[in-house]
Amino acid sequence: MMNVKEITSPIEEEMSRFEVHFRDAMRSSAPLLDKITHYIVKRKGKQMRPMFVFLAAKINGGVTESSYHAAALIELLHTATLVHDDVVDDANVRRGFFSINALWKNKIAVLVGDYLLAKGLIISVNNREHELLGAVSTAVKEMSEGELLQMEKSRLLNIDEKTYFDIIRKKTASLIAACCESGAISAKADVESVARMKLFGEKVGIAFQIKDDLFDYGNGDIGKPTGIDIKERKLTLPLIFALRNASVQERRKFGKMIKHEYHNESAVREIVNFVVAGGGMEYTKAKMLEFRDMALHDLYSFPDSEARRAMEGLVQYTINRTK
């Protein structure tokens, strides 16, 4: 499997230039805001989304100035949603660092998220990137819908497999789909190629979220189960499968535990063991590989190139990562 350095090899120069582009986009004349955005830049993750943008552009003809606008727009809007998510979830840590709301409180965190959203809009309007803005704004709308749908269904504990896939398609896959779509748009690809690239990104995004949901139950590669989704009463695919195939008595028993004992560590461990024993992990891994294979099938419809091989490496990385 390719490592991150090998994956970014064809776009090393672009990613390096993007660092400067993104730092400039985050700057503010307000001292407190500039201090906070500097903190955000310092604690950034692997920046997988810009990787998807630049590789999609290269696959479809080459990186342009528009590709940098697309990557900056997506990273700004993605960062804004993370800042707002931490407020919604009352989370104090993000990627091993204190969250914005933990350091500067909720009011400031919400305003910082708003500022980042506005900066993304300004980049789009100033550079007349209306098609890119449409693609990314659609993704942000779907992310909000997905999160709200999950909250509503989790409260009622009535998520079935179809609803689960609808939620993750919206809340996670839509943004990765927008990355690939935007990369193709920025390279001036034809309408059909843009649509194919978007579908590819959606399938990768679904596989990516399924991998995230597997982390909650742990395995030899991932380590100990965390049970965080159970504690938040989120019904993800491993649990949905186990409940669907359980006896009526087990469904009743574990349904009550999820509803009333989700903060009890021993109850959470029992639910995790029930999911593992019920084949939830194996079924979920098989579904993740199914979406990976569908994504690769879409990717192979594009001509072979160094960028396409790197994109394949990025797909494999999303489902083999250990955190």
C-alpha positions in Angstrom: 0.0 0.0 0.0 1.2 3.5 -0.8 2.1 5.8 2.1 1.1 9.5 2.2 4.4 10.6 0.7 4.1 8.3 -2.3 0.5 9.4 -2.8 1.4 13.1 -2.8 4.5 12.6 -5.0 2.7 13.7 -8.3 1.2 16.8 -6.6 4.1 17.6 -4.2 4.7 21.0 -5.7 0.9 21.8 -5.8 0.4 20.8 -2.1 3.4 23.0 -1.1 2.0 26.0 -3.0 -1.4 25.3 -1.5 0.0 25.6 2.0 0.9 29.3 1.3 -2.5 29.8 -0.6 -4.4 28.4 2.4 -2.5 30.4 5.0 -3.1 33.6 3.1 -6.8 32.7 2.8 -7.1 32.4 6.6 -5.5 35.7 7.5 -7.5 38.4 9.3 -6.9 42.0 10.3 -8.6 41.3 13.7 -5.8 40.2 16.1 -7.9 37.6 18.0 -9.2 36.1 14.8 -5.7 36.0 13.3 -4.4 34.3 16.4 -7.1 31.6 16.2 -6.7 31.0 12.4 -2.9 30.7 12.9 -3.7 28.0 15.6 -6.0 26.2 13.1 -3.4 26.2 10.3 -0.8 24.8 12.8 -3.0 21.9 13.9 -4.2 20.9 10.3 -4.5 17.2 9.5 -3.2 15.3 6.5 -5.2 17.5 4.1 -6.7 14.6 2.2 -9.4 16.8 0.6 -6.9 19.1 -1.2 -5.2 15.8 -2.3 -8.4 14.7 -3.9 -8.9 18.0 -5.6 -5.3 18.2 -7.2 -5.2 14.5 -8.2 -8.7 14.8 -9.8 -7.5 17.9 -11.7 -4.4 16.1 -12.9 -6.4 13.0 -14.0 -8.6 15.4 -16.0 -6.0 17.4 -17.8 -3.9 19.3 -15.3 -3.9 21.6 -12.3 -4.8 25.2 -13.0 -5.1 28.4 -10.9 -8.8 27.4 -10.5 -7.6 24.2 -8.8 -6.0 26.2 -6.0 -9.3 28.2 -5.5 -11.2 24.9 -5.4 -8.8 23.4 -2.8 -8.8 26.5 -0.6 -12.6 26.8 -0.8 -13.2 23.2 0.2 -10.6 23.3 3.0 -12.1 26.6 4.4 -15.6 25.2 4.3 -14.5 21.8 5.7 -12.6 23.5 8.6 -15.7 25.7 9.3 -17.9 22.7 9.6 -15.4 21.0 12.0 -15.3 24.1 14.2 -19.1 24.2 14.3 -19.3 20.4 14.9 -17.1 20.7 18.0 -19.5 23.2 19.4 -22.5 21.0 18.6 -20.8 17.9 20.1 -19.4 19.8 23.0 -16.0 18.3 22.0 -12.8 19.6 23.7 -10.3 17.8 21.5 -9.8 17.6 17.7 -6.8 15.7 16.1 -5.0 15.6 19.4 -5.3 19.4 20.0 -7.7 21.4 22.0 -10.8 22.4 20.0 -11.5 26.1 19.3 -14.5 26.0 21.7 -12.4 24.5 24.5 -9.8 27.3 24.2 -12.0 30.3 23.3 -15.6 29.2 24.2 -18.6 28.5 22.0 -19.5 32.0 21.0 -16.1 32.7 19.5 -15.9 29.3 17.9 -19.3 29.8 16.1 -18.1 33.2 14.9 -14.8 31.7 13.7 -16.7 29.1 11.7 -18.8 31.8 10.2 -15.7 33.8 9.3 -14.2 30.7 7.5 -17.4 30.1 5.6 -17.4 33.8 4.5 -13.8 33.6 3.4 -14.6 30.6 1.2 -17.5 32.6 -0.4 -15.3 35.6 -1.0 -12.6 33.5 -2.8 -15.3 32.1 -5.1 -16.9 35.4 -5.9 -13.7 37.4 -6.3 -12.4 34.8 -8.7 -15.7 34.3 -10.5 -15.7 30.6 -9.5 -19.5 30.2 -9.6 -19.5 26.6 -10.8 -17.1 25.6 -8.0 -19.2 27.5 -5.4 -22.3 25.6 -6.6 -20.6 22.2 -6.2 -19.2 22.9 -2.7 -22.3 24.7 -1.4 -24.4 21.7 -2.4 -22.1 19.5 -0.4 -22.3 21.7 2.7 -26.1 21.7 2.4 -26.1 17.9 2.2 -23.6 17.6 5.2 -26.0 19.7 7.3 -29.0 17.5 6.2 -27.1 14.3 6.9 -26.1 15.5 10.4 -29.7 16.6 11.2 -31.1 13.3 9.8 -28.7 11.3 12.0 -29.6 13.3 15.1 -33.4 12.9 14.5 -33.1 9.1 13.7 -30.6 8.4 16.6 -33.0 10.1 19.1 -35.8 7.7 17.9 -33.3 4.7 17.5 -34.9 3.7 14.2 -32.0 3.8 11.7 -32.2 1.0 9.1 -29.4 0.2 6.6 -31.0 2.3 3.8 -31.2 5.4 6.2 -27.6 4.7 7.4 -26.3 4.9 3.8 -28.4 8.0 3.1 -26.9 9.7 6.2 -23.3 8.9 5.4 -23.7 9.8 1.7 -24.8 13.2 2.8 -22.7 13.9 5.9 -19.3 12.6 4.7 -19.3 11.4 1.1 -20.8 14.6 -0.3 -17.7 16.6 0.5 -15.2 14.1 -1.0 -17.5 13.9 -4.0 -17.3 17.7 -4.2 -13.5 17.6 -4.0 -13.3 15.2 -7.0 -16.0 17.1 -8.9 -14.2 20.5 -8.2 -10.9 19.1 -9.3 -12.4 18.0 -12.6 -14.2 21.3 -13.1 -11.0 23.3 -12.4 -9.2 21.3 -15.1 -12.0 22.2 -17.6 -13.1 18.6 -18.0 -16.2 17.8 -20.0 -19.6 17.4 -18.2 -19.5 13.6 -18.4 -16.0 13.4 -16.9 -17.0 15.8 -14.1 -20.1 13.6 -13.3 -18.0 10.4 -13.3 -15.4 12.0 -11.0 -18.2 13.1 -8.6 -19.6 9.6 -8.4 -16.2 8.1 -7.8 -15.7 10.6 -4.9 -19.1 9.7 -3.4 -18.2 6.0 -3.3 -14.8 6.7 -1.8 -16.5 8.9 0.8 -18.9 6.2 1.8 -16.1 3.7 2.2 -14.2 6.3 4.2 -17.1 6.8 6.7 -17.7 3.1 7.0 -14.0 2.7 8.0 -14.6 5.5 10.6 -17.6 3.6 12.0 -15.5 0.4 12.3 -13.1 2.2 14.6 -15.8 2.3 17.3 -15.7 -1.5 17.6 -11.9 -2.0 17.2 -10.0 -5.0 15.9 -6.4 -6.2 15.8 -5.3 -3.3 13.5 -7.3 -0.5 15.1 -6.8 -1.4 18.7 -9.3 -1.4 21.6 -13.0 -0.4 20.8 -13.9 3.1 21.9 -17.7 2.8 22.0 -18.0 6.5 21.3 -20.8 6.1 18.7 -22.7 3.9 21.2 -22.3 6.5 24.0 -23.7 9.1 21.5 -26.5 6.7 20.6 -25.4 6.6 17.0 -26.6 3.5 15.2 -23.9 2.6 12.6 -23.8 -0.3 10.2 -22.1 -2.9 12.5 -24.8 -2.4 15.2 -27.7 -2.1 12.6 -26.6 -5.5 11.1 -26.3 -7.2 14.5 -29.7 -6.0 15.7 -31.3 -7.0 12.4 -30.1 -10.6 12.7 -30.7 -10.9 16.5 -33.6 -12.7 18.2 -36.6 -10.7 19.3 -35.4 -11.0 22.9 -31.9 -9.7 22.1 -33.3 -6.8 20.1 -35.4 -5.8 23.0 -32.6 -6.2 25.5 -29.9 -4.3 23.5 -32.4 -1.7 22.4 -33.1 -0.9 26.0 -29.4 -0.8 26.8 -28.7 1.6 23.9 -31.6 3.8 25.0 -30.9 3.9 28.8 -27.4 2.6 29.5 -25.3 4.2 26.8 -23.1 5.9 29.4 -22.5 2.7 31.4 -19.0 1.3 30.4 -19.9 -2.3 31.1 -23.1 -2.0 29.1 -21.2 -0.4 26.2 -18.7 -3.3 26.3 -21.5 -5.8 26.2 -23.0 -4.1 23.2 -19.6 -4.1 21.4 -19.3 -7.9 22.2 -22.8 -8.5 20.9 -21.9 -6.7 17.6 -18.7 -8.6 17.2 -20.3 -12.0 18.0 -23.2 -11.2 15.7 -21.0 -10.7 12.6 -21.4 -6.9 12.4 -17.7 -6.3 11.8 -17.4 -8.8 9.0 -20.5 -7.5 7.2 -19.5 -3.9 7.6 -15.9 -4.6 6.3 -17.4 -6.4 3.3 -19.6 -3.4 2.5 -16.6 -1.1 2.8 -14.7 -3.2 0.3 -17.7 -3.3 -2.0 -17.7 0.6 -2.2 -14.0 0.7 -2.6 -14.2 -1.7 -5.6 -17.0 0.4 -7.1 -14.9 3.5 -6.7 -11.9 1.9 -8.3 -14.1 0.7 -11.2 -15.1 4.3 -11.8 -11.5 5.5 -11.5 -10.2 2.9 -14.0 -12.5 4.5 -16.6 -10.0 7.4 -16.8 -6.7 6.9 -18.7 -3.8 5.4 -16.8 -1.4 8.1 -15.4 0.8 8.8 -12.4 -2.0 10.8 -10.9 -4.6 8.0 -11.4 -2.2 5.5 -9.7 -1.7 8.0 -6.8 -5.5 8.4 -6.6 -5.8 4.6 -6.4 -3.3 4.7 -3.6 -5.4 7.4 -1.8 -8.5 5.2 -2.1 -6.6 2.2 -0.5 -5.2 4.5 2.2 -8.7 5.7 3.2 -9.8 2.1 4.1 -6.5 0.8 5.5 -5.6 3.7 7.8 -5.4 3.0 11.5 -6.7 6.3 12.8 
